[in-house]
Amino acid sequence: MFKYIWTLICWYFRPFVKWFLRHTTQMCELQRICYGQPSGAPRTFAVEESLMQSRNANIRTLVAYLNDIADQRRITTRTERKILEDAIKTVLVTKNINPTAHPTFAKSFGKCVELIWGYRQLCVECEELRKTSYNTENPDHEQLLLKLWDLLMPYESLDARVTKQWQKIGFQGDDPKTDFRGMGILGLENLVYFAQEYPSTATHVLSHSNHPRYGYAFAIVGINLTSMALKLLRDGSAKTHIYNSSKTLPMIRAFHQFYCYLFYQFDGFWIESKPSNMMEFSSIQEKFENSIRMALANPSTVFRINVAVDNI
């Protein structure tokens, strides 16, 4: 109740505070943020909040426009420059900012716009991949699945498309297609990216999954971690990492990288937890997710995989 009242008070007095600071600093709120906040998540979060709370008609129209093109996945390497230029121009004119007197503002603000709406578009792309069911009639899907096997088991050939061999890399049955029902092609793309971009790490994690005492189903756990990564993306928790780590427009690679970090860290977390059996998976995963959320609550957090792996 107190939080609600405080939020209401802040919302009511916000225009007066902004007016006072504008006249005392000779800068609008967006300028103060871009000049006063560190680049990455701290600055982008503040710019995002300022834009979303703005009552200015031009800014509200701009936000609606950017939301729409992100939802339609129309921000590409070909269109991005004009989109950013139009957004920057709108703010410069609306806020009466002289670009000559403030040459660094456009670059700082433009980067924040790129991150905010690139993230929104990434959420849409990941959701579309999740909704894309694995289809055995689709040669691209079949090729991607076989690629996963070749990456993880390069010295062993599959006897057939449907075989118990799939259980060696942690699928439940003879045909992996049934395990992708929850996360669709997104789950498969995550696994392939991990095995392809971090081959030694993925192989080492796979060896951990075959541990005689603390083993787990590699592929099934990987798909569960896709679900966790997507949840963190949807609720905005992953913004901290992606805002801090993205040098350009956040695209699907940013999500894959985030997923790889989670898989790598979960493997160590699982082993350190010394589970008695797989029945502890849910509770251990919950603890792991809470630890990740705590880390992401720090605006300076950026996740990177330490490729040095241990031997167990």
Contacts in CASP RR format, 6 or more apart in sequence:
PFRMAT RR
TARGET T0000
AUTHOR 0000-0000-0000
METHOD contacts of the structure
MODEL  1
MFKYIWTLICWYFRPFVKWFLRHTTQMCELQRICYGQPSGAPRTFAVEES
LMQSRNANIRTLVAYLNDIADQRRITTRTERKILEDAIKTVLVTKNINPT
AHPTFAKSFGKCVELIWGYRQLCVECEELRKTSYNTENPDHEQLLLKLWD
LLMPYESLDARVTKQWQKIGFQGDDPKTDFRGMGILGLENLVYFAQEYPS
TATHVLSHSNHPRYGYAFAIVGINLTSMALKLLRDGSAKTHIYNSSKTLP
MIRAFHQFYCYLFYQFDGFWIESKPSNMMEFSSIQEKFENSIRMALANPS
TVFRINVAVDNI
11 53 0 8 1.000
14 53 0 8 1.000
15 55 0 8 1.000
18 28 0 8 1.000
18 29 0 8 1.000
21 27 0 8 1.000
21 29 0 8 1.000
21 32 0 8 1.000
22 28 0 8 1.000
22 29 0 8 1.000
25 32 0 8 1.000
27 35 0 8 1.000
28 95 0 8 1.000
28 96 0 8 1.000
28 97 0 8 1.000
29 50 0 8 1.000
30 47 0 8 1.000
30 50 0 8 1.000
30 51 0 8 1.000
30 91 0 8 1.000
30 95 0 8 1.000
30 105 0 8 1.000
30 109 0 8 1.000
31 95 0 8 1.000
31 97 0 8 1.000
31 102 0 8 1.000
31 105 0 8 1.000
33 43 0 8 1.000
33 46 0 8 1.000
33 47 0 8 1.000
33 50 0 8 1.000
34 43 0 8 1.000
34 47 0 8 1.000
34 104 0 8 1.000
34 105 0 8 1.000
34 108 0 8 1.000
34 109 0 8 1.000
34 112 0 8 1.000
35 104 0 8 1.000
35 105 0 8 1.000
35 108 0 8 1.000
36 43 0 8 1.000
37 43 0 8 1.000
37 46 0 8 1.000
38 300 0 8 1.000
39 108 0 8 1.000
39 111 0 8 1.000
40 111 0 8 1.000
40 115 0 8 1.000
40 243 0 8 1.000
40 244 0 8 1.000
41 239 0 8 1.000
41 240 0 8 1.000
41 243 0 8 1.000
41 244 0 8 1.000
41 299 0 8 1.000
41 300 0 8 1.000
41 301 0 8 1.000
42 299 0 8 1.000
42 300 0 8 1.000
43 108 0 8 1.000
43 112 0 8 1.000
44 111 0 8 1.000
44 112 0 8 1.000
44 115 0 8 1.000
44 116 0 8 1.000
44 239 0 8 1.000
44 243 0 8 1.000
45 239 0 8 1.000
45 243 0 8 1.000
45 299 0 8 1.000
47 109 0 8 1.000
47 112 0 8 1.000
47 113 0 8 1.000
47 116 0 8 1.000
48 112 0 8 1.000
48 116 0 8 1.000
51 59 0 8 1.000
51 62 0 8 1.000
51 63 0 8 1.000
51 116 0 8 1.000
52 63 0 8 1.000
54 60 0 8 1.000
54 63 0 8 1.000
56 94 0 8 1.000
58 90 0 8 1.000
58 93 0 8 1.000
58 94 0 8 1.000
59 90 0 8 1.000
59 91 0 8 1.000
59 94 0 8 1.000
62 87 0 8 1.000
62 90 0 8 1.000
62 91 0 8 1.000
66 83 0 8 1.000
66 87 0 8 1.000
66 113 0 8 1.000
66 116 0 8 1.000
66 117 0 8 1.000
67 117 0 8 1.000
67 120 0 8 1.000
69 75 0 8 1.000
69 83 0 8 1.000
69 117 0 8 1.000
70 117 0 8 1.000
70 118 0 8 1.000
70 120 0 8 1.000
70 121 0 8 1.000
70 124 0 8 1.000
71 120 0 8 1.000
71 121 0 8 1.000
71 124 0 8 1.000
73 121 0 8 1.000
73 124 0 8 1.000
73 125 0 8 1.000
75 83 0 8 1.000
75 117 0 8 1.000
75 118 0 8 1.000
75 121 0 8 1.000
75 249 0 8 1.000
77 249 0 8 1.000
80 114 0 8 1.000
80 249 0 8 1.000
84 110 0 8 1.000
84 113 0 8 1.000
84 114 0 8 1.000
87 110 0 8 1.000
87 113 0 8 1.000
88 106 0 8 1.000
88 109 0 8 1.000
88 110 0 8 1.000
88 113 0 8 1.000
91 97 0 8 1.000
91 109 0 8 1.000
92 99 0 8 1.000
92 105 0 8 1.000
92 106 0 8 1.000
97 105 0 8 1.000
99 105 0 8 1.000
99 106 0 8 1.000
114 248 0 8 1.000
114 249 0 8 1.000
115 242 0 8 1.000
115 243 0 8 1.000
115 246 0 8 1.000
115 250 0 8 1.000
118 249 0 8 1.000
118 250 0 8 1.000
118 251 0 8 1.000
119 239 0 8 1.000
119 242 0 8 1.000
119 243 0 8 1.000
119 250 0 8 1.000
121 250 0 8 1.000
122 233 0 8 1.000
122 242 0 8 1.000
122 250 0 8 1.000
122 251 0 8 1.000
122 252 0 8 1.000
122 254 0 8 1.000
122 255 0 8 1.000
123 233 0 8 1.000
123 234 0 8 1.000
125 251 0 8 1.000
125 252 0 8 1.000
126 186 0 8 1.000
126 230 0 8 1.000
126 233 0 8 1.000
126 252 0 8 1.000
126 255 0 8 1.000
127 230 0 8 1.000
127 234 0 8 1.000
129 184 0 8 1.000
129 185 0 8 1.000
129 186 0 8 1.000
129 187 0 8 1.000
129 189 0 8 1.000
129 252 0 8 1.000
130 182 0 8 1.000
130 183 0 8 1.000
130 184 0 8 1.000
130 185 0 8 1.000
130 186 0 8 1.000
130 187 0 8 1.000
130 230 0 8 1.000
131 184 0 8 1.000
132 184 0 8 1.000
132 185 0 8 1.000
132 186 0 8 1.000
133 180 0 8 1.000
133 181 0 8 1.000
133 184 0 8 1.000
133 185 0 8 1.000
134 141 0 8 1.000
134 145 0 8 1.000
134 176 0 8 1.000
134 177 0 8 1.000
134 180 0 8 1.000
134 181 0 8 1.000
134 184 0 8 1.000
134 185 0 8 1.000
134 188 0 8 1.000
135 141 0 8 1.000
136 142 0 8 1.000
136 177 0 8 1.000
141 185 0 8 1.000
141 188 0 8 1.000
142 161 0 8 1.000
144 185 0 8 1.000
144 188 0 8 1.000
144 189 0 8 1.000
144 192 0 8 1.000
145 176 0 8 1.000
145 177 0 8 1.000
145 188 0 8 1.000
146 158 0 8 1.000
147 192 0 8 1.000
147 196 0 8 1.000
148 169 0 8 1.000
148 188 0 8 1.000
148 191 0 8 1.000
148 192 0 8 1.000
148 195 0 8 1.000
149 158 0 8 1.000
149 165 0 8 1.000
149 166 0 8 1.000
149 169 0 8 1.000
151 192 0 8 1.000
151 195 0 8 1.000
151 196 0 8 1.000
151 199 0 8 1.000
151 202 0 8 1.000
152 169 0 8 1.000
152 195 0 8 1.000
152 202 0 8 1.000
152 203 0 8 1.000
152 206 0 8 1.000
152 218 0 8 1.000
153 165 0 8 1.000
153 168 0 8 1.000
153 169 0 8 1.000
156 165 0 8 1.000
156 168 0 8 1.000
158 165 0 8 1.000
159 165 0 8 1.000
161 175 0 8 1.000
162 174 0 8 1.000
162 175 0 8 1.000
163 174 0 8 1.000
164 173 0 8 1.000
164 174 0 8 1.000
166 173 0 8 1.000
166 174 0 8 1.000
166 175 0 8 1.000
166 176 0 8 1.000
166 219 0 8 1.000
167 173 0 8 1.000
167 174 0 8 1.000
169 206 0 8 1.000
169 218 0 8 1.000
169 219 0 8 1.000
170 209 0 8 1.000
170 217 0 8 1.000
170 218 0 8 1.000
170 219 0 8 1.000
170 220 0 8 1.000
170 221 0 8 1.000
171 179 0 8 1.000
171 217 0 8 1.000
171 219 0 8 1.000
171 220 0 8 1.000
172 178 0 8 1.000
172 179 0 8 1.000
172 217 0 8 1.000
172 220 0 8 1.000
173 179 0 8 1.000
176 219 0 8 1.000
179 219 0 8 1.000
179 220 0 8 1.000
179 223 0 8 1.000
180 187 0 8 1.000
180 188 0 8 1.000
180 223 0 8 1.000
182 223 0 8 1.000
182 227 0 8 1.000
183 190 0 8 1.000
183 223 0 8 1.000
183 226 0 8 1.000
183 227 0 8 1.000
183 230 0 8 1.000
186 226 0 8 1.000
186 230 0 8 1.000
187 222 0 8 1.000
187 223 0 8 1.000
187 226 0 8 1.000
189 252 0 8 1.000
189 256 0 8 1.000
190 222 0 8 1.000
190 223 0 8 1.000
190 225 0 8 1.000
190 226 0 8 1.000
190 229 0 8 1.000
190 256 0 8 1.000
190 259 0 8 1.000
190 260 0 8 1.000
191 219 0 8 1.000
191 222 0 8 1.000
191 223 0 8 1.000
193 256 0 8 1.000
193 259 0 8 1.000
193 260 0 8 1.000
194 201 0 8 1.000
194 202 0 8 1.000
194 256 0 8 1.000
194 259 0 8 1.000
194 260 0 8 1.000
194 263 0 8 1.000
195 202 0 8 1.000
195 203 0 8 1.000
197 256 0 8 1.000
197 260 0 8 1.000
198 260 0 8 1.000
198 264 0 8 1.000
198 305 0 8 1.000
198 307 0 8 1.000
200 307 0 8 1.000
200 309 0 8 1.000
201 260 0 8 1.000
201 264 0 8 1.000
201 305 0 8 1.000
201 307 0 8 1.000
201 309 0 8 1.000
204 309 0 8 1.000
205 218 0 8 1.000
205 263 0 8 1.000
205 264 0 8 1.000
205 267 0 8 1.000
206 218 0 8 1.000
208 214 0 8 1.000
208 215 0 8 1.000
208 267 0 8 1.000
208 268 0 8 1.000
208 270 0 8 1.000
208 271 0 8 1.000
208 312 0 8 1.000
209 215 0 8 1.000
209 216 0 8 1.000
209 217 0 8 1.000
209 218 0 8 1.000
209 221 0 8 1.000
209 267 0 8 1.000
211 271 0 8 1.000
211 312 0 8 1.000
214 270 0 8 1.000
214 271 0 8 1.000
214 274 0 8 1.000
214 275 0 8 1.000
216 270 0 8 1.000
216 278 0 8 1.000
216 281 0 8 1.000
217 278 0 8 1.000
221 263 0 8 1.000
221 266 0 8 1.000
221 281 0 8 1.000
222 263 0 8 1.000
224 281 0 8 1.000
224 285 0 8 1.000
225 259 0 8 1.000
225 262 0 8 1.000
225 263 0 8 1.000
225 266 0 8 1.000
226 259 0 8 1.000
228 262 0 8 1.000
228 285 0 8 1.000
228 289 0 8 1.000
229 238 0 8 1.000
229 255 0 8 1.000
229 258 0 8 1.000
229 259 0 8 1.000
229 262 0 8 1.000
232 238 0 8 1.000
232 258 0 8 1.000
232 289 0 8 1.000
232 292 0 8 1.000
232 293 0 8 1.000
232 296 0 8 1.000
233 255 0 8 1.000
233 258 0 8 1.000
237 292 0 8 1.000
237 293 0 8 1.000
237 296 0 8 1.000
238 258 0 8 1.000
238 296 0 8 1.000
240 296 0 8 1.000
240 297 0 8 1.000
240 298 0 8 1.000
240 299 0 8 1.000
240 301 0 8 1.000
240 302 0 8 1.000
241 258 0 8 1.000
241 296 0 8 1.000
241 301 0 8 1.000
241 302 0 8 1.000
241 303 0 8 1.000
242 250 0 8 1.000
242 254 0 8 1.000
242 258 0 8 1.000
244 300 0 8 1.000
244 301 0 8 1.000
244 302 0 8 1.000
245 254 0 8 1.000
245 257 0 8 1.000
245 302 0 8 1.000
245 303 0 8 1.000
245 304 0 8 1.000
246 254 0 8 1.000
258 303 0 8 1.000
260 305 0 8 1.000
261 303 0 8 1.000
261 304 0 8 1.000
261 305 0 8 1.000
262 292 0 8 1.000
264 305 0 8 1.000
264 306 0 8 1.000
265 288 0 8 1.000
265 292 0 8 1.000
265 303 0 8 1.000
266 285 0 8 1.000
266 288 0 8 1.000
269 284 0 8 1.000
269 287 0 8 1.000
269 288 0 8 1.000
269 291 0 8 1.000
270 284 0 8 1.000
270 288 0 8 1.000
271 312 0 8 1.000
273 280 0 8 1.000
273 284 0 8 1.000
273 287 0 8 1.000
275 281 0 8 1.000
275 284 0 8 1.000
295 301 0 8 1.000
295 303 0 8 1.000
END
